[in-house]
Amino acid sequence: MRFFVTASRAACSLASVLVVGLSVTASEPVIDGEAVTRINATLDSFVEAGAVVGVSALIYEDGDEVYFGAFGMADEEAGLPMSRDTIVQIFSMTKPITGVALMQLQERGLFELDDDVAKVIPSFGNLMVATGVDDSGGFLLESPKRPMTIRDLTRHTSGLANSVDHPIVGTQLKELDPLNRDNRLADAVEKFSQLPLMFHPGEQWAYGPSVDVQAHIVERLSEMNFADYLGQNVLGPLKMNETRYVVPEMDRDRLAAVYWRDDQTGELSKKSGDEEFNAKPWPLTPGGWGLTSTIDNYMRFARTLLNEGELEGVRILKAETVQAMETNQLSNEVTE
């Protein structure tokens, strides 16, 4: 049995989409009447308890749809219920789509995973590692023990600064603001090249902007804008026509609101302005976040991965590439 599960930013309690795909070889179906009852009760309880404002779920078993359910509201204040055609900001579920785009270029022989990132982005050849600050507040720097590789970018072992709260590089990260939506990916990557790394590549794991750098590598190697590359090589072939950075005006009444939880009270409140990024084109087309989708559109992507790179006669990756993407790439020596 193989599962593909995505939940859109549950920590923020977004009026969220949950997508579950199953590929099952069993004599008896997994999703029977009893299972449907349990799923309905569980998802409804999330809404009733105030854990989320809205949630939907879609399940495929042996290639066929066996469950769909929607509970709560996509936008409580607007009276918009969660439904099959609700559009949500998928946040970090943009990342697997970027990974597929990158690995398509690896299949074409345009790079190897253990290539130095500086082969594609020359400014990354000058990166240093911050080990502390001196008495005047300047960085204490040392050369990386080895170059950052593209594999580091795919497994979050790059050392790229990931938080403005980082005790050493956080202040400069805030000042440079590489992922400001007015920056192109090329601008963002140039700003990251001006920042010291948080740690030596490969020595630690830190979730962060590595996937945005992957997206720029796609641009450089394909000589295409990242959004255009996705449209032509991933989203278009898979008929994911409602997975996009910009939600047209005519579809915006289907866009779910974003709700944030107050750490003190536990209450959810609507975050105004969060939809602005998807209301019009911006210079930034992030690889790590930024796309919107519907539950059916994202299920097409999930089914493609479950089917090892192919859907409805359209292959976007080789089976062995998908298998490599499903395999742990993190060294046992990485403990942080």
C-alpha positions in Angstrom: 0.0 0.0 0.0 1.4 3.5 -0.9 0.0 6.7 0.4 0.4 10.3 -0.9 -0.9 12.8 1.7 -0.8 16.6 1.5 -2.2 19.1 3.9 -2.1 22.8 3.2 -0.4 24.6 6.1 -2.3 23.0 8.9 -0.2 24.8 11.5 -1.8 28.1 10.4 -5.2 26.4 10.2 -5.9 27.5 6.7 -9.3 26.8 5.4 -7.5 23.8 4.0 -7.4 21.1 1.4 -6.3 17.6 2.4 -5.5 15.3 -0.5 -5.0 11.6 0.0 -4.1 9.2 -2.7 -3.9 5.4 -2.2 -2.4 2.8 -4.5 -3.6 -0.5 -3.0 -3.2 -4.2 -3.9 -5.5 -6.0 -1.6 -8.3 -8.5 -1.9 -10.7 -6.2 0.0 -11.2 -2.5 -0.5 -9.7 -0.2 2.1 -12.3 2.5 1.7 -15.6 0.8 2.6 -18.7 2.2 4.2 -17.3 2.0 7.6 -14.1 3.8 6.6 -16.2 6.6 4.9 -18.2 7.0 8.2 -14.9 7.3 10.2 -13.4 9.8 7.7 -16.5 12.0 7.7 -16.7 12.0 11.5 -13.0 12.8 11.8 -13.0 15.7 9.3 -16.2 17.1 10.7 -14.7 17.0 14.2 -11.8 19.1 13.1 -14.2 21.8 12.1 -16.4 21.5 15.1 -13.4 21.7 17.4 -12.2 24.8 15.7 -9.0 23.2 14.5 -9.7 24.3 11.0 -12.3 26.5 9.4 -12.8 24.2 6.5 -11.4 21.0 5.1 -11.9 18.7 2.1 -10.6 15.2 1.3 -10.3 13.1 -1.8 -9.2 9.5 -2.0 -8.4 7.3 -4.9 -8.0 3.5 -4.5 -6.7 1.3 -7.3 -6.9 4.3 -9.7 -10.6 5.1 -8.9 -12.2 7.7 -6.8 -13.6 6.2 -3.7 -14.2 9.2 -1.4 -14.8 12.9 -1.5 -16.0 15.0 1.4 -16.0 18.7 2.3 -16.7 20.2 5.7 -16.9 23.8 7.1 -16.2 27.0 5.3 -13.6 28.1 2.7 -14.3 31.7 3.8 -16.4 32.0 6.9 -16.9 35.8 6.7 -18.0 35.6 3.1 -20.3 32.7 3.7 -18.3 30.5 1.2 -18.5 26.8 2.0 -15.7 24.4 1.4 -16.5 22.6 -1.9 -15.0 20.6 -4.6 -14.0 23.6 -6.7 -12.5 25.6 -3.8 -9.2 27.1 -4.8 -6.6 27.2 -2.0 -3.1 28.5 -1.6 -1.1 25.3 -1.4 2.0 26.9 0.2 4.8 24.3 0.6 3.0 21.8 -1.6 4.4 23.9 -4.4 7.8 22.3 -3.5 7.1 18.8 -4.9 6.0 20.4 -8.2 9.3 22.3 -8.3 11.2 19.0 -7.5 9.5 17.4 -10.5 10.5 20.3 -12.8 14.1 20.1 -11.6 14.4 16.3 -12.0 13.1 16.6 -15.6 16.2 18.6 -16.4 18.4 16.0 -14.6 16.8 13.3 -16.8 17.8 15.4 -19.8 21.5 15.3 -18.7 21.7 19.0 -17.9 23.1 18.4 -14.4 24.0 15.8 -11.9 22.7 15.9 -8.3 26.2 16.1 -6.9 27.2 19.0 -9.1 28.4 22.1 -7.4 25.6 24.7 -7.4 28.2 27.3 -8.5 28.4 25.5 -11.9 24.9 26.8 -12.6 24.9 29.9 -10.3 28.5 31.3 -10.3 27.9 33.7 -7.4 27.4 30.7 -5.1 31.1 30.0 -5.6 31.9 32.8 -3.2 29.7 31.5 -0.3 31.2 31.5 3.3 29.9 30.0 6.5 29.1 32.2 9.5 30.4 30.8 12.8 29.6 33.8 15.0 30.0 37.6 15.3 33.0 39.6 16.4 33.0 42.5 19.0 31.9 45.0 16.4 29.0 42.8 15.1 30.7 41.6 12.0 30.5 38.0 10.8 33.1 35.5 11.8 33.5 33.5 8.5 35.2 30.4 7.3 35.3 28.6 3.9 32.8 25.8 3.4 34.3 22.4 4.0 32.9 21.4 0.6 30.8 23.1 -2.1 27.0 23.2 -1.9 25.6 20.7 -4.3 22.3 20.5 -6.1 21.6 17.4 -3.9 21.9 19.7 -0.9 19.2 21.9 -2.3 16.9 19.0 -2.8 17.2 17.7 0.8 17.5 21.1 2.7 21.2 20.6 3.7 22.4 23.7 1.8 23.0 25.9 4.8 21.0 28.8 3.3 19.6 31.3 5.8 16.0 30.4 6.6 14.8 32.7 9.4 15.1 36.4 10.3 15.3 35.1 13.9 18.6 33.3 13.3 21.0 34.6 15.9 23.9 35.2 13.4 22.5 35.8 9.9 18.9 36.7 10.7 19.3 40.5 10.7 21.1 40.6 7.3 18.5 38.2 5.9 15.7 40.6 7.0 17.6 43.5 5.4 18.2 41.8 2.1 14.7 40.3 2.0 15.5 38.0 -0.9 12.0 36.5 -1.3 10.2 39.8 -1.4 7.6 39.4 -4.1 9.0 42.3 -6.1 12.2 40.3 -6.6 12.7 38.0 -9.5 14.1 34.5 -8.7 17.4 35.7 -10.2 17.3 38.7 -7.8 16.5 36.5 -4.8 19.3 34.1 -5.6 21.8 37.0 -6.0 20.8 38.2 -2.5 21.2 34.8 -1.0 24.7 34.7 -2.5 25.5 37.8 -0.4 24.6 36.0 2.8 26.8 33.7 4.8 25.6 30.1 5.2 24.2 29.0 8.6 26.2 25.8 8.5 28.5 23.8 6.3 26.7 22.2 3.4 25.6 18.6 4.2 26.2 18.9 7.9 22.8 19.9 9.1 19.2 19.9 7.9 17.1 23.1 7.8 13.8 23.6 6.0 14.1 26.8 4.0 14.6 28.6 0.7 16.6 25.8 -1.0 13.6 25.0 -3.3 13.4 28.6 -4.5 17.0 28.2 -5.6 16.0 25.0 -7.3 13.4 27.0 -9.3 16.1 29.4 -10.5 18.3 26.5 -11.5 15.3 25.4 -13.6 15.2 28.9 -15.2 18.9 28.9 -16.0 19.1 25.4 -17.4 15.9 25.7 -19.4 16.3 29.3 -20.4 12.7 29.8 -19.5 10.8 31.8 -16.8 9.9 29.3 -14.0 6.2 29.7 -14.3 6.3 29.2 -18.0 8.4 26.1 -17.6 5.9 24.6 -15.1 3.0 25.4 -17.5 4.7 23.8 -20.5 6.3 20.8 -18.8 4.4 19.8 -15.7 1.0 21.5 -15.2 0.0 21.6 -18.8 0.8 18.0 -19.7 -1.1 16.9 -16.5 -4.1 19.0 -17.3 -3.7 20.9 -14.0 -5.2 24.0 -15.5 -6.3 25.4 -12.1 -2.9 25.2 -10.5 -1.3 28.6 -11.0 0.3 31.6 -9.3 -2.3 34.1 -10.5 -6.0 33.4 -9.8 -8.1 35.3 -12.5 -10.7 37.7 -11.3 -13.5 35.5 -12.5 -12.3 32.6 -10.2 -11.4 34.7 -7.2 -14.7 34.1 -5.5 -13.7 30.4 -5.1 -10.4 31.3 -3.3 -10.3 30.1 0.3 -9.3 32.6 3.0 -6.3 32.0 5.2 -6.8 31.8 9.0 -4.2 32.1 11.6 -4.3 30.7 15.1 -3.6 33.0 18.1 -0.9 31.2 20.2 -2.4 32.5 23.4 -6.1 32.1 22.9 -6.2 29.3 20.3 -8.7 31.3 18.3 -8.7 31.5 14.5 -8.8 34.8 12.7 -8.9 35.6 9.0 -5.6 37.0 7.7 -6.4 39.9 5.4 -4.1 40.6 2.5 -2.7 37.1 2.2 -4.6 36.7 -1.1 -2.8 39.6 -2.7 0.1 37.5 -3.9 -2.2 35.5 -6.1 -4.3 38.4 -7.3 -1.9 39.6 -10.0 1.5 38.7 -11.5 4.5 39.6 -9.4 8.2 39.4 -10.4 8.7 36.5 -7.9 7.6 33.0 -8.9 8.8 31.0 -5.9 9.7 27.4 -6.0 8.9 26.7 -2.4 5.4 28.2 -2.1 3.0 30.5 -4.0 0.9 28.2 -6.2 -2.8 27.8 -5.8 -4.8 24.7 -6.7 -8.0 22.7 -6.4 -8.3 19.3 -4.7 -8.9 17.6 -8.1 -6.0 19.4 -9.7 -3.6 18.4 -7.0 -4.9 14.9 -7.0 -3.7 14.6 -10.6 -0.2 15.5 -9.4 -0.5 13.0 -6.5 -1.7 10.2 -8.8 1.2 10.9 -11.2 3.7 10.3 -8.5 1.9 7.3 -7.2 2.0 5.9 -10.8 5.7 6.6 -10.9 5.7 9.6 -13.3 2.8 8.8 -15.6 -0.9 9.7 -15.8 -3.4 8.9 -18.5 -0.8 8.0 -21.0 1.3 11.2 -20.3 4.7 10.6 -18.7 6.5 13.5 -17.1 9.2 11.6 -15.3 10.9 8.2 -15.6 9.8 5.6 -13.0 13.4 5.3 -11.7 13.5 9.1 -11.1 10.3 9.0 -9.0 11.7 6.1 -7.1 14.8 8.1 -6.3 12.7 11.0 -5.2 10.8 8.7 -2.8 14.1 7.4 -1.3 15.7 8.9 1.8 18.7 11.0 0.7 19.7 12.3 4.1 22.9 10.9 5.6 22.6 9.3 9.0 25.4 11.6 10.1 23.0 14.6 10.0 21.5 14.8 13.4 20.5 18.5 13.5 
